[in-house]
Amino acid sequence: ADYAAPVRSGVAGRGLSVALMETLIAYARMRGLKELDSHVLAENRRMLNLCRRLGFDIERVEEDYALVMSRLSLDAPMPEEKSR
């Protein structure tokens, strides 16, 4: 599954992205999806850090160096460390 979770900069840093991502991951697992992936702007360090904390693999998009691909195998358990 591919997803998008835009959050306005005015509400950044309040945990909304964390809550959205954790809910999305739980829902995708419940529905039996095997993988989530998304393109993230390479300059969006907050989102990339969040993805890493949630266990996503991050890799460059060769066709567009302004983007990176975040990918989470839903077969893998969630990291023990809570992101909040």
SULFENBEL-V263873 format. One record per pair of residues at least 6 apart in sequence whose C-alpha atoms are under 8 Angstrom apart, sorted by the first residue. I is the first residue (numbers start at 1). J is the second residue. Records with the same first field share a line. If there is no record, write none. Layout:
I=J  J
This chain:
1=33  35  36  37
2=36  37  38
3=36  37  38
4=38
5=17  20  21
7=16  17
15=84
18=50  83  84
25=36  74
28=36  74
29=74
33=74
34=73  74  75
35=71  72  73  74  75
36=71  72  73  74
37=69  70  71  72
38=69  70  71
39=67  68  69  70
40=47  48  67  68  69  70
41=66  67  68
42=48  65  66  67  68
43=66
48=58  70
50=83
51=57  70
52=58
53=79  81  82  83
54=78  79  83
55=72  78  79
56=70  71  72  73
57=69  70  71  72
58=68  69  70  71
59=68  69  70
60=67  68  69
61=67  68  69
